Amino acid sequence: MWWSRGVRAVGLTWGRTRYAGGTGAPGGLTLEGHELLKAMRERGMILDTSHLAEQAFYEALAYYPDRIMASHSNPRALLNSPIPDPVIPPDRHLSDDMILAIGARGGMVGLNLINYFLEARWTHSDQSTPVSIFDQCQNILEHNAALIGWESVGIGSDLDATISLDCSPIELDTIADFSRFSEVVPAEARAGVLGENWLRFLMASLP
């Protein structure tokens, strides 16, 4: 039914679901998770690994040979904090090994643009640390590109998640401001990061 209505990419979790462990809820794939992945394989869907618990992530990659992405996830290596935000479990972020695994499969990693996914010191209770495209966003994009190449890096946003302007980088007021990302990536990578990488991935992945 969902396929006939146009669904072409599926994420199995947010927190724990009947399909898999998720953010803040460790665990692997369930029997129903395997059944869902089997149905997705039969139709050629894209698997979105954002929000999968680490165990479920690796189990899904081992079982699912088709196209994968992390539509809106950032690197754990840049987001460690001595005082972590209790609202954002560390497993919401991707380890470098997870990023490498996505890149090895020709997948995409989309930059999450919510401040507390960009800067560990920016929390719901302490919003004093400035978050900028020219600081945290640039660092994350360069980190991911060093691991998997600029061709596998894109913008994931997540700003539709009932987030106010105060919770996004200071340069972002409207969608037009996304063009500012061209100022923090190499010239040869600009068109890709601003959209062509996603288009290429989707055209190669969709039936």
Buried (B, 14 or more C-beta within 10 A) or exposed (E): EEBEEEEBBBBBBEEBBEBBBBBBBBBBBBEEBBEBBEEBBEEEBBBBBBBBBBBBBBBBBEBBEBBBBBBBBBBBBBBEEEEEBEEBBBBBBBBBEBBEBBBEBBBBBBBBBBBBBBBBBBBEEEBEBEBBBBBBBBBBBBBBBEBBEBBBBBBBBBBEEEBEEEBBBBBBEEEEEBEBBEEBBEEEBBEBBBEBBBEBBBEEBEE
